[in-house]
Amino acid sequence: MIELPSVEQIEDLAGKRVFCRVDFNVPVKGGVVQDTYRIEKERKTIEYLRDAGAKVILASHFKSKEGNSLEPVARYVKHYLFDLTFVGGCVGGEVFDEVQKMQNGDVLLLENLRLHKEEKENGEAFARDLASLADVYVNEAFSVSHREHASVVGVPKLLPGYAGFRLIEEIENLSDAFHPSRPFVFLLGGAKFDTKLPLLKKFLDKANTVFLGGALANDVFQAQGLEVGESVVSGVDHGLDAIVSSDKVLLPEDVVIETTEVIKAGEVGPSNKIMDAGPKTIENIREKLLGAAFVLWNGPLGDYESGFKDGTLSLAKAVADSPAETIVGGGDTLAAIEELDMLDQFDFVSTGGGAMLDFLAHETLPGIEALKRT
């Protein structure tokens, strides 16, 4: 188990300036925050610091079709959660002046870090500017801890670094997958085969059953010599012989094509496009899940954003009905669970998408390594 210095170990918090990396990159529509899950899960650490009298400086990235300012998020947090001051920058004189004005227990939210290219480049000078605002560093952004960005790995080189409550919770719960109870069922969907292949290869040995859905299954169908028509495939030879030949791997038996017709996976025509898993596939998975002791699920079974949700929503219900310990994560996976109002029906719901995948594949992340004491 990874052991990191916890936020609870920071001595004499009253009056200390704490640079707290959070992930407030949440969906916004019409200027209104649509999904608060990540914010809520990071709230415990923020309120712990605030209540202890720290001067809390929150920093996050943000990206939206409506603009790249964190102002709508700041407005939501201030109105519904806790008081804060939003400053329209993350470095420079204005920010420094606002930090100097802070009283014990105040919370300041900086503007979107990624408005500065040096954030993604892990620029040394940018990291120094951020670090100059604070006395200590806290990472409470598991979902971006797979990124070697200035606020994730650069700043903790310059300040004493600590892990927030949620970061520790993510590590502890996801680590259960390294020594799972059995039978262990691993459910992997989505479209990015290149990012998920290392995880698939690792858990092919660990799991009793591996179900592949979404566009990932299309690559395997193609490797089996089956027609996939105009379905999404990676277009890369991933060397899938071990996966194709494994008796652990379960693939969709029936699929939903673009006309919403359900057909057998082997009957896809050259002009068809696979959009989702069919009902027989869900029943096959459900049978496996009812006998499972541990279930790990990441990624949708269909093109969720295009409205092909039935397979993913049905899978969410099947996983929730399983008597097993259940750990789930991923953006569309979380969206499905929230749509069904079932967040409390799983043992653990990760805030990470890519970070969850990388942690499971490598058993650590750059943001975690940056906090380890030598």
C-alpha positions as CSV (number, residue, x, y, z in Angstrom):
1,M,0.0,0.0,0.0
2,I,1.3,3.5,-0.9
3,E,1.8,5.7,2.2
4,L,1.7,9.4,1.7
5,P,1.9,12.3,4.2
6,S,-1.7,13.2,4.9
7,V,-3.2,16.7,5.2
8,E,-3.9,15.8,8.8
9,Q,-0.1,15.8,9.4
10,I,0.4,19.5,8.6
11,E,1.4,21.2,11.8
12,D,0.2,24.5,13.0
13,L,-2.3,25.1,10.1
14,A,-3.7,28.3,11.6
15,G,-2.3,31.1,9.4
16,K,-0.5,28.9,7.0
17,R,-1.0,29.5,3.3
18,V,-2.0,26.2,1.7
19,F,-1.8,25.7,-2.1
20,C,-4.5,23.1,-2.7
21,R,-4.7,21.5,-6.2
22,V,-8.3,20.5,-6.8
23,D,-10.2,19.4,-9.9
24,F,-13.1,21.8,-10.5
25,N,-13.1,20.9,-14.2
26,V,-16.9,20.1,-14.2
27,P,-19.4,20.4,-17.0
28,V,-21.1,23.9,-17.3
29,K,-24.1,24.7,-19.5
30,G,-25.7,28.1,-19.8
31,G,-23.3,29.3,-17.1
32,V,-24.6,26.7,-14.6
33,V,-22.6,23.8,-13.2
34,Q,-24.2,20.5,-14.2
35,D,-22.3,18.0,-12.2
36,T,-20.9,18.6,-8.8
37,Y,-19.5,15.1,-7.9
38,R,-15.8,16.0,-8.0
39,I,-16.3,19.2,-6.1
40,E,-18.3,17.4,-3.4
41,K,-15.7,14.7,-3.0
42,E,-12.9,17.3,-2.5
43,R,-15.0,19.4,-0.1
44,K,-13.9,17.6,3.0
45,T,-10.2,18.5,2.6
46,I,-11.0,22.2,1.8
47,E,-13.3,22.5,4.8
48,Y,-10.7,20.8,7.0
49,L,-8.1,23.3,6.0
50,R,-10.5,26.2,6.3
51,D,-11.8,25.2,9.7
52,A,-8.2,24.8,11.0
53,G,-7.6,28.4,10.2
54,A,-5.4,27.9,7.1
55,K,-5.5,30.4,4.2
56,V,-6.6,28.1,1.4
57,I,-5.6,28.8,-2.1
58,L,-7.5,26.6,-4.5
59,A,-6.1,25.9,-8.0
60,S,-7.7,24.0,-10.9
61,H,-7.8,23.7,-14.6
62,F,-11.0,24.1,-16.6
63,K,-12.3,23.5,-20.1
64,S,-15.7,24.2,-21.5
65,K,-17.4,24.9,-24.8
66,E,-18.8,28.0,-23.2
67,G,-15.4,29.4,-22.2
68,N,-12.3,28.6,-20.2
69,S,-12.9,30.7,-17.1
70,L,-13.6,29.1,-13.7
71,E,-15.9,32.0,-12.8
72,P,-19.1,29.9,-13.2
73,V,-17.7,27.3,-10.9
74,A,-16.6,29.9,-8.4
75,R,-20.1,31.3,-8.4
76,Y,-21.7,27.9,-7.8
77,V,-19.3,27.1,-4.9
78,K,-19.8,30.5,-3.2
79,H,-23.6,30.3,-3.5
80,Y,-24.1,26.6,-2.5
81,L,-21.1,25.3,-0.6
82,F,-18.8,27.8,1.1
83,D,-17.6,31.4,0.8
84,L,-14.6,32.1,-1.4
85,T,-12.9,34.9,-3.3
86,F,-12.4,34.3,-7.0
87,V,-9.4,36.1,-8.6
88,G,-9.0,36.5,-12.3
89,G,-5.5,35.1,-12.6
90,C,-3.2,32.5,-11.1
91,V,0.1,34.4,-11.0
92,G,1.1,38.0,-11.0
93,G,0.7,41.1,-8.8
94,E,-3.1,41.0,-8.5
95,V,-3.0,37.4,-7.2
96,F,-0.2,38.1,-4.8
97,D,-2.1,41.1,-3.4
98,E,-5.2,39.0,-2.9
99,V,-3.2,36.4,-1.1
100,Q,-1.7,39.0,1.2
101,K,-5.2,40.2,2.1
102,M,-6.3,36.7,3.2
103,Q,-7.4,36.1,6.8
104,N,-7.3,32.8,8.6
105,G,-10.0,30.5,7.2
106,D,-10.3,32.4,4.0
107,V,-10.6,30.5,0.7
108,L,-9.3,31.9,-2.6
109,L,-9.9,30.3,-6.0
110,L,-7.4,31.1,-8.8
111,E,-8.3,31.3,-12.4
112,N,-7.9,28.4,-14.8
113,L,-4.3,27.2,-14.6
114,R,-4.3,26.0,-18.2
115,L,-4.7,29.5,-19.5
116,H,-0.9,29.4,-19.1
117,K,0.8,27.0,-21.4
118,E,3.6,26.6,-18.8
119,E,1.1,24.6,-16.7
120,K,1.0,21.7,-19.2
121,E,4.7,22.1,-20.0
122,N,5.6,21.9,-16.3
123,G,7.4,25.2,-16.6
124,E,9.9,25.7,-13.8
125,A,9.4,29.4,-13.5
126,F,5.6,29.0,-13.5
127,A,5.8,26.4,-10.7
128,R,8.0,28.8,-8.7
129,D,5.4,31.5,-9.1
130,L,2.6,29.3,-7.9
131,A,4.8,28.0,-5.0
132,S,5.6,31.5,-3.9
133,L,1.9,32.0,-3.0
134,A,2.0,29.4,-0.2
135,D,3.8,27.7,2.6
136,V,2.6,24.1,2.0
137,Y,1.1,22.1,-0.9
138,V,-1.9,19.7,-0.8
139,N,-2.9,17.5,-3.7
140,E,-6.6,16.8,-3.7
141,A,-6.9,16.2,-7.5
142,F,-6.6,12.5,-8.1
143,S,-8.2,12.9,-11.5
144,V,-5.3,14.9,-12.8
145,S,-2.5,13.2,-10.9
146,H,-1.5,11.3,-14.0
147,R,-0.5,14.6,-15.6
148,E,3.1,15.8,-15.2
149,H,1.9,19.4,-15.0
150,A,3.4,22.3,-13.0
151,S,0.6,22.3,-10.4
152,V,0.8,18.5,-10.0
153,V,4.5,17.7,-9.9
154,G,6.3,21.0,-10.1
155,V,5.0,22.8,-7.0
156,P,5.4,19.9,-4.6
157,K,9.1,20.0,-5.4
158,L,9.3,23.4,-4.0
159,L,7.0,23.1,-1.0
160,P,6.3,20.5,1.7
161,G,3.6,18.3,0.0
162,Y,0.6,16.4,1.5
163,A,-2.2,14.3,0.2
164,G,-5.8,15.3,0.7
165,F,-8.5,13.0,2.1
166,R,-9.9,12.1,-1.3
167,L,-6.6,11.4,-2.9
168,I,-5.8,8.9,-0.1
169,E,-9.3,7.4,-0.4
170,E,-8.8,6.8,-4.2
171,I,-5.4,5.1,-3.6
172,E,-6.7,2.8,-0.9
173,N,-9.9,1.7,-2.8
174,L,-8.4,1.3,-6.2
175,S,-5.5,-0.7,-4.7
176,D,-8.0,-3.4,-3.8
177,A,-7.9,-4.4,-7.5
178,F,-4.3,-5.5,-7.1
179,H,-5.3,-8.3,-4.7
180,P,-9.0,-8.9,-5.5
181,S,-11.4,-11.3,-4.0
182,R,-12.4,-14.0,-6.4
183,P,-14.2,-14.5,-8.7
184,F,-13.0,-11.2,-10.1
185,V,-14.9,-9.7,-13.1
186,F,-13.3,-6.9,-15.0
187,L,-15.5,-4.8,-17.3
188,L,-13.8,-2.5,-19.7
189,G,-15.5,-0.3,-22.3
190,G,-14.9,3.0,-24.1
191,A,-13.1,3.9,-27.3
192,K,-9.4,4.5,-26.6
193,F,-7.8,1.2,-27.1
194,D,-4.2,2.5,-27.0
195,T,-4.7,4.0,-23.4
196,K,-6.6,0.9,-22.1
197,L,-4.5,-1.9,-23.6
198,P,-1.8,-1.8,-20.8
199,L,-4.6,-2.2,-18.3
200,L,-6.3,-5.0,-20.3
201,K,-3.0,-6.9,-20.6
202,K,-2.3,-6.6,-16.9
203,F,-5.8,-7.7,-15.7
204,L,-6.1,-10.5,-18.2
205,D,-3.9,-12.5,-15.8
206,K,-5.5,-11.2,-12.6
207,A,-9.2,-11.4,-13.5
208,N,-11.4,-14.5,-13.9
209,T,-13.5,-12.9,-16.5
210,V,-12.8,-9.9,-18.7
211,F,-15.6,-8.3,-20.6
212,L,-14.7,-5.9,-23.5
213,G,-17.4,-3.5,-24.7
214,G,-17.6,-0.3,-26.6
215,A,-15.2,0.4,-29.5
216,L,-12.6,-1.8,-27.7
217,A,-14.6,-4.8,-28.7
218,N,-14.6,-3.8,-32.4
219,D,-10.8,-4.1,-32.5
220,V,-11.1,-7.7,-31.2
221,F,-13.9,-8.5,-33.6
222,Q,-11.7,-7.3,-36.4
223,A,-8.8,-9.4,-35.1
224,Q,-11.1,-12.4,-35.2
225,G,-11.9,-11.8,-38.8
226,L,-15.4,-10.6,-38.2
227,E,-17.0,-7.7,-40.2
228,V,-17.3,-4.5,-38.2
229,G,-18.5,-2.3,-41.1
230,E,-18.1,1.4,-40.4
231,S,-17.8,0.9,-36.6
232,V,-15.1,2.8,-34.7
233,V,-11.8,1.0,-34.5
234,S,-8.3,2.1,-33.5
235,G,-6.8,1.4,-36.9
236,V,-3.7,0.1,-35.2
237,D,-2.4,-3.5,-34.9
238,H,-2.2,-3.9,-31.2
239,G,-1.1,-7.5,-31.3
240,L,-4.3,-9.0,-29.8
241,D,-3.5,-12.7,-30.2
242,A,-3.4,-13.3,-26.4
243,I,-6.8,-11.5,-26.0
244,V,-8.4,-13.2,-29.0
245,S,-7.3,-16.7,-27.8
246,S,-8.1,-16.2,-24.1
247,D,-11.1,-18.1,-22.7
248,K,-11.4,-15.4,-20.0
249,V,-12.5,-12.7,-22.5
250,L,-16.2,-12.1,-23.0
251,L,-17.4,-10.0,-26.0
252,P,-20.8,-8.7,-27.0
253,E,-23.0,-11.4,-28.4
254,D,-25.5,-9.0,-29.9
255,V,-25.0,-5.3,-30.8
256,V,-27.1,-2.3,-31.6
257,I,-26.4,-0.7,-34.9
258,E,-27.0,2.9,-36.0
259,T,-30.6,2.1,-37.1
260,T,-31.2,1.0,-33.4
261,E,-31.7,-2.6,-34.8
262,V,-30.3,-5.4,-32.6
263,I,-28.3,-8.0,-34.5
264,K,-25.8,-10.7,-33.7
265,A,-22.2,-9.5,-33.5
266,G,-21.2,-11.8,-36.3
267,E,-23.9,-10.5,-38.7
268,V,-22.7,-6.8,-38.9
269,G,-22.8,-5.7,-42.6
270,P,-20.1,-3.6,-44.4
271,S,-22.2,-0.5,-44.1
272,N,-23.3,-1.0,-40.5
273,K,-21.9,0.9,-37.5
274,I,-22.0,-0.7,-34.1
275,M,-23.3,1.8,-31.5
276,D,-24.1,-0.2,-28.4
277,A,-24.3,-3.7,-26.7
278,G,-27.5,-5.6,-27.0
279,P,-29.8,-7.1,-24.4
280,K,-28.5,-10.6,-24.7
281,T,-25.0,-9.3,-24.0
282,I,-26.2,-7.6,-20.8
283,E,-27.8,-10.9,-19.6
284,N,-24.6,-12.7,-20.2
285,I,-22.7,-10.2,-18.1
286,R,-25.4,-10.2,-15.4
287,E,-24.9,-14.0,-15.0
288,K,-21.2,-13.5,-14.4
289,L,-21.8,-10.6,-12.0
290,L,-24.2,-12.5,-9.8
291,G,-21.4,-15.0,-9.0
292,A,-18.6,-12.4,-8.6
293,A,-16.9,-11.4,-5.5
294,F,-15.1,-8.3,-6.9
295,V,-16.1,-6.2,-9.9
296,L,-14.0,-3.4,-11.5
297,W,-15.8,-1.4,-14.3
298,N,-14.5,1.5,-16.4
299,G,-16.0,2.8,-19.7
300,P,-19.3,2.8,-21.5
301,L,-20.6,0.0,-23.7
302,G,-21.9,2.3,-26.4
303,D,-21.6,5.7,-28.0
304,Y,-23.0,7.4,-24.8
305,E,-22.6,11.0,-26.0
306,S,-24.6,10.2,-29.1
307,G,-27.5,8.9,-27.1
308,F,-26.8,5.1,-27.3
309,K,-27.0,4.7,-23.5
310,D,-29.2,1.6,-23.0
311,G,-26.3,-0.9,-22.7
312,T,-24.4,1.3,-20.3
313,L,-27.4,2.1,-18.1
314,S,-28.4,-1.6,-18.0
315,L,-24.8,-2.6,-17.1
316,A,-24.9,0.0,-14.3
317,K,-28.0,-1.7,-12.8
318,A,-26.4,-5.2,-13.2
319,V,-23.2,-4.1,-11.4
320,A,-25.2,-2.5,-8.6
321,D,-27.3,-5.7,-8.2
322,S,-24.1,-7.8,-7.9
323,P,-23.3,-9.1,-4.4
324,A,-19.6,-8.3,-5.1
325,E,-17.4,-5.5,-4.0
326,T,-17.9,-2.9,-6.8
327,I,-15.4,-0.3,-8.0
328,V,-16.4,1.9,-10.9
329,G,-15.0,5.0,-12.7
330,G,-14.7,6.9,-15.9
331,G,-16.5,10.0,-17.2
332,D,-19.4,8.3,-19.1
333,T,-19.6,5.5,-16.5
334,L,-20.1,8.2,-13.8
335,A,-22.6,10.0,-16.0
336,A,-24.7,6.8,-16.3
337,I,-24.7,6.2,-12.6
338,E,-25.7,9.8,-11.9
339,E,-28.5,9.6,-14.5
340,L,-29.9,6.6,-12.6
341,D,-29.3,8.3,-9.2
342,M,-27.3,5.2,-8.1
343,L,-24.1,6.7,-6.7
344,D,-24.7,5.2,-3.3
345,Q,-25.2,1.7,-4.7
346,F,-21.5,1.0,-5.5
347,D,-18.7,0.4,-3.0
348,F,-16.5,3.0,-4.6
349,V,-17.0,5.5,-7.4
350,S,-13.7,7.0,-8.6
351,T,-13.4,10.6,-9.6
352,G,-10.7,9.6,-12.2
353,G,-11.0,8.6,-15.8
354,G,-7.5,8.5,-17.3
355,A,-6.0,8.7,-13.8
356,M,-7.9,5.6,-12.7
357,L,-6.7,3.7,-15.7
358,D,-3.1,4.8,-15.3
359,F,-3.1,4.1,-11.6
360,L,-4.5,0.6,-12.1
361,A,-2.0,-0.1,-14.8
362,H,1.1,1.3,-13.1
363,E,0.1,1.2,-9.4
364,T,1.2,4.9,-9.0
365,L,0.9,8.2,-10.7
366,P,3.3,11.2,-11.2
367,G,1.3,13.3,-8.7
368,I,1.6,10.5,-6.1
369,E,5.3,10.1,-6.6
370,A,5.7,13.9,-6.2
371,L,4.4,13.6,-2.6
372,K,6.6,10.7,-1.5
373,R,9.2,11.7,1.1
374,T,12.8,10.6,0.5
